Amino acid sequence: MADEQCRSAFLGYKKFPGHICVSVNEEVVHGIGGSRRVQYGDIVKIDCGVVKDGWVGDTATTVPVGVVDLKIQRLMQVTEDALEIAIRHAQAGQRLGDLSSAVEEEVVANGYSVVREFVGHGVGRKLHEEPQVPNYGRPGTGPKLKPGMTIAIEPMVNMGGSAVRVLDDNWTVVTADGKPSAHFEHTVLITRDEPEILTWRERALTK
């Protein structure tokens, strides 16, 4: 971040103690880096937000440590697919519910569940702005998407049930059933034409 003349949007945000969020396996989001060592076969969610020239960017990816179980690889694949499907719905004139319901439809069709307690959000001068961007909803509902809006779309998908809990550090969110979770996020600009991915990168897993 220092090399790019920007700073962490997370450090100190509501007293969060880290520059980035690092969440492993059953940890969904908001994991805190420390002395723990990742192991071969783990999946690691890396969530990074930066402030550059007064503007905030927010992105997350899930990466495998070495070769992971095929069931976990499929969880990652479906979660990243759901993000791409949601982005295709980030069109001016569509309702937010169209985007949100598209995520849930893809996830449920593949036998997984979406986290409901934590959602995406608007992003701009601040890390969290309106509107909230849930990964569930009903088509045709919610605010209308307009050119110039910038939203962080971030499917959080559990292999098991949707229930989560927060650990005693008051930050780390884990699945209630201890099963793995995947998380992908992009900051997306609504335009008059196609949506623009402001945090574009190569896919974590190739199709």
C-alpha positions in Angstrom: 0.0 0.0 0.0 2.8 2.4 0.9 4.5 1.7 -2.5 1.2 2.8 -4.2 0.8 5.9 -2.0 -2.4 4.6 -0.4 -3.4 3.4 3.0 -5.6 0.7 4.5 -9.3 1.5 4.7 -9.6 -1.1 7.4 -7.0 -0.3 10.0 -8.7 1.5 12.9 -12.1 1.3 11.2 -14.4 0.7 14.2 -11.1 -0.2 16.0 -10.3 -3.1 13.6 -6.6 -4.0 14.4 -5.4 -5.1 11.0 -4.5 -3.6 7.6 -6.4 -6.5 5.8 -8.8 -9.2 6.8 -7.4 -12.8 6.6 -10.0 -15.5 7.1 -9.2 -19.3 6.9 -11.5 -22.2 6.1 -14.6 -21.9 8.3 -13.8 -18.2 9.0 -16.1 -16.2 6.7 -14.9 -12.6 7.0 -13.1 -10.2 9.3 -10.4 -12.5 10.3 -7.4 -10.9 12.0 -3.8 -11.7 11.0 -1.5 -13.2 13.6 0.9 -16.0 14.3 -1.3 -18.7 12.9 0.3 -20.6 9.9 -1.9 -21.7 7.0 -1.7 -25.3 6.1 -1.6 -27.2 2.8 -5.2 -27.7 1.7 -6.5 -24.6 3.5 -8.5 -21.9 1.8 -7.7 -18.3 2.7 -9.9 -15.3 2.2 -8.0 -12.1 1.7 -10.2 -8.9 2.0 -8.4 -5.6 1.3 -9.6 -2.1 1.3 -7.5 1.0 0.5 -7.9 4.8 0.4 -6.3 6.5 -2.5 -6.7 10.3 -3.1 -9.8 10.3 -0.9 -11.5 7.4 -2.6 -12.0 3.9 -1.2 -11.6 0.6 -3.1 -12.7 -2.7 -1.6 -12.0 -6.2 -2.9 -11.7 -9.8 -1.7 -10.6 -13.2 -3.1 -10.3 -16.7 -1.8 -7.1 -18.6 -2.6 -6.2 -22.3 -2.1 -3.1 -23.3 -0.2 -1.6 -25.9 -2.6 -4.2 -28.4 -3.8 -7.5 -28.3 -2.0 -10.3 -30.9 -1.9 -12.5 -30.9 -5.0 -15.6 -30.1 -2.9 -13.9 -27.0 -1.6 -12.7 -26.1 -5.1 -16.3 -26.3 -6.3 -17.4 -24.0 -3.5 -14.9 -21.4 -4.6 -15.9 -21.8 -8.2 -19.6 -21.3 -7.5 -18.9 -18.3 -5.3 -16.8 -16.6 -7.9 -19.4 -17.5 -10.6 -22.1 -15.9 -8.4 -20.0 -12.7 -8.2 -19.7 -12.5 -12.0 -23.4 -13.2 -12.5 -24.2 -10.4 -10.0 -21.9 -8.0 -11.9 -23.8 -8.7 -15.1 -27.0 -7.4 -13.3 -25.2 -4.2 -12.2 -26.9 -2.3 -15.0 -28.4 1.2 -14.9 -32.2 0.9 -14.6 -32.2 -2.5 -12.9 -33.3 -2.9 -9.3 -30.8 -3.9 -6.6 -33.1 -6.9 -5.9 -32.4 -8.2 -9.4 -28.7 -8.4 -8.6 -29.1 -9.8 -5.1 -31.6 -12.5 -6.1 -29.3 -13.6 -8.9 -26.5 -14.4 -6.3 -28.8 -16.4 -4.1 -30.3 -18.3 -7.1 -26.9 -19.4 -8.3 -25.7 -20.4 -4.9 -28.8 -22.3 -3.8 -29.0 -24.1 -7.2 -25.6 -25.5 -6.5 -26.5 -26.7 -3.0 -24.8 -24.0 -0.9 -26.2 -21.1 1.2 -25.5 -17.4 1.4 -24.6 -15.5 4.6 -27.4 -13.2 5.4 -26.0 -11.2 8.4 -23.2 -9.6 6.4 -23.7 -8.0 3.0 -22.1 -5.8 0.4 -22.4 -2.1 0.4 -22.0 1.2 -1.4 -18.4 2.5 -1.5 -16.9 5.9 -2.3 -15.5 8.5 0.0 -16.3 6.1 2.9 -15.8 2.4 3.2 -19.5 1.6 3.9 -22.1 3.8 2.2 -25.7 3.2 1.1 -27.1 1.1 -0.3 -26.6 -2.2 1.4 -26.0 -5.0 -1.2 -27.3 -8.3 0.2 -26.7 -11.6 -1.5 -30.4 -12.5 -1.3 -33.6 -10.7 -2.3 -36.5 -10.6 -4.7 -36.3 -9.4 -8.3 -37.9 -6.0 -9.0 -37.4 -4.7 -5.5 -34.9 -2.3 -3.9 -33.5 1.0 -5.2 -32.9 1.5 -8.9 -29.3 1.3 -10.0 -28.1 4.6 -11.6 -25.0 5.7 -13.5 -22.3 6.9 -11.1 -23.2 4.5 -8.3 -20.3 2.5 -7.0 -21.0 -0.7 -5.1 -19.0 -3.5 -3.4 -20.6 -6.8 -4.4 -19.4 -9.6 -2.2 -20.9 -13.1 -2.1 -20.1 -14.9 1.1 -21.1 -18.5 0.5 -21.1 -21.4 3.0 -20.8 -25.1 2.1 -23.3 -25.9 4.9 -26.0 -23.8 6.5 -26.2 -20.0 6.3 -25.9 -19.4 10.1 -22.7 -17.7 11.4 -21.3 -16.5 14.7 -18.7 -14.0 15.9 -15.7 -15.2 17.9 -14.6 -13.7 21.2 -12.3 -11.3 19.4 -15.5 -9.5 18.4 -14.5 -9.5 14.7 -13.9 -13.0 13.2 -17.1 -14.4 11.7 -17.2 -18.2 11.4 -19.8 -20.7 10.1 -22.0 -22.0 12.9 -21.6 -25.6 11.7 -17.8 -25.3 11.1 -18.0 -26.0 7.4 -15.9 -24.0 4.9 -16.9 -20.7 3.5 -15.8 -18.7 0.4 -15.8 -15.0 -0.3 -15.2 -12.9 -3.4 -15.7 -9.2 -3.9 -15.3 -6.5 -6.5 -15.9 -2.7 -6.4 -18.2 -2.0 -9.4 -19.1 1.2 -11.1 -22.6 1.5 -12.6 -22.4 3.3 -16.0 -24.7 4.1 -18.8 -23.4 1.0 -20.6 -21.7 -2.1 -19.2 -20.7 -2.1 -15.5 -17.0 -1.3 -14.9 -15.1 -3.5 -12.5 -12.7 -1.1 -10.6 -10.9 -3.9 -8.8 -10.5 -6.3 -11.8 -8.1 -9.2 -11.5 -7.7 -12.7 -13.0 -10.0 -15.4 -11.6 -8.8 -17.3 -8.6 -9.7 -20.5 -10.4 -9.9 -21.0 -14.1 -13.0 -22.6 -15.5 
